[in-house]
Amino acid sequence: MKKLVEPLLLAAAVALPFLLAATGNEFYTGMATRVMIFGLAATALNLIVGYGGMVAFGHAAFFGLGAYGVAILMQHGVTSAWIAWPAAVALAALAALGVGLVSLRTRGVYFIMITLAFAQMLYYLVLSLKNYGGDDGLPLANRSTLAPLDLGSDTGFYLVTLAVLAAALFAMKRLAASRFGSALAGIRQNETRMEALGYPVFGLKLACFVIGGAVAGLAGALMANQHGMASPNLLYWTQSGMLLVMVILGGVGHRYGGLIGAVVLLGLEEVLAGVTDHANLGVGLFLLAVVSFAPRGIAGLLPKGSRE
Amino acid sequence: MSQLILEQALNGLQFGLMLFLLAAGLTLVFGIMDMINLSHGSLYMGGAYFAAAAAQASGSFAVGILAAVAGMALVGTLLELAVLRHFYKRDHLSQVLATFALILIANELVRMVWGPQPMMLNPPEALSGPVEILGFFYPAYRLLIIGVGLAVALFLYLLVAKTRVGMWVRAGAANREMTEAMGVNVRRLFTAIFALGAALCAIAGALLGPLLAVQVGMGENILILAFVVIVIGGIGSIRGALVGSLLVGVGDTLGRALLPTLLRSVASSEVASNLGPALASILIYALMAAVLFWKPQGLFPARG
């Protein structure tokens, strides 16, 4: 029975846009795509926070850089996703490498603050790019093209996003079971011991940080396509806070933590926005209740067998 | 040119002192209870709104400030007793989530009570004009801010360095468990510190209200600067918070005023006007990263 849950959920996710189209609710396809993109970005952050044990408070920077990578290339006429998306990922990974090299020398609250500082620097840097929209953001003329697939239709884009998300979650599973994943778990428990055992602790943490940044960049590339623009707000610190909130809400260190957090948080926002003008009040009270009564997040409430 | 620098330095001093009012409370919360409080900026926003509402109702700016201080001290006490004290023993992640939730709640409550439009808060009539100092004209209201900021900084110094309560605070920041073992009721002390921090936020919010806009979200912008300040200064250190505030306040203001001019001498004016403000904003974060890189505990570490 347990083995069937994942394939069934995946099948349901594939069927969703067709169901929505059949019932005349196409509007929600875009909404679902957005949720999955945030789920991907939060999953990338969960790799760093939950698996690597590093509380990074600047993840929105890599997310935003991915979006800007696509948008800037688009402005220069590069529309193919086969070129633009890897370039966006490379940009985010490079930024994560630079930030990680400096930040990983600190720990605890200082790591939180220094990642925040670098993210804010990148935010102001993007804000100053007047040729690329400045504080108005940079609109995309069209979606990227991903021949032979069709990204133009909302359903097509939804399915590509779903495929990327599913691949990322699968990679996460393999990673957790690999030697790299075990080494990260060891570092999370006792860094000094792993150092003494001869593991290259700094390099392993840096690799984890860069992978997380790269995946966030991919999520950003998708976000620019979904949103139709790259906006500087994607890099602002409240966005980093939002991603971190999704991870904690869903479950730190749980493979589905980021996705669950994104689904619940954005879903709750959407539902509350339908009934009241003051949705954030409800969201805030809900988050406060979760952190008070479910310290391990929503994934921690799931039955034991489903935990990783 | 030198006059411009002097004027901007005064502006920087004024901004730095207001940052200090925020950072002082934040650094004690962070240093003693090891608590990341993202909602500190909301107390600042609350203070500005209380002041604007009270000033409109009474017609007096002074009444506005007093109402803001009293109101936010009460709000701070209630917040600490009802919510925050349950999170001191939790990990940083839980604290981030809980206090981020508080930001959402505070912003929405303010929007419900005062509406989404920014509120007007006018400086007192008598101080609306400029005064002449050192051969140039400077707004009297900004001088008032500098005066109040210096007075509060002096008061805090005397409180922390010269009184018994201040000794407890310093002891708590250096080693909380040991302080508790010596018989100090750190929990009660902490409620008091939190109320004081909220009142300081209220002063900053009320005084900066007429210069910056009184609007929802004003706390988020300044909160991060306050965090930068306390990390530069050393978490838990009031003296560090003062030095950090002045560095950030003066650095940010002077950078904003002078960098575009300086850049113009080496690059085209278009590049300079685009890049200047960004570089100025980046400057203080770079300063913080550099401090953390070379002195990971900040300039004035509170823990020995």
Interface residues (C-beta under 8 A of the other chain):
Chain A: V49 V55 F57 V102 R105 T106 G108 V109 Y110 I112 M113 I114 L116 A117 F118 Q120 M121 Y124 L125 L127 S128 L129 K130 G134 W237 T238 G241 L244 V245 I248 L249 V252 H278 N280 L281 V283 G284 L285 F286 L287 L288 V290 V291 S292 P295
Chain B: F30 D34 I36 L38 V83 H86 F87 R90 H92 L93 S94 V96 L97 A98 F100 A101 L102 I103 L104 I105 N107 E108 L109 R111 M112 E220 I224 F227 V228 V231 I235 N274 L275 P277 A278 L279 S281 I282 Y285 A286 M288 A289 L292 F293 P296
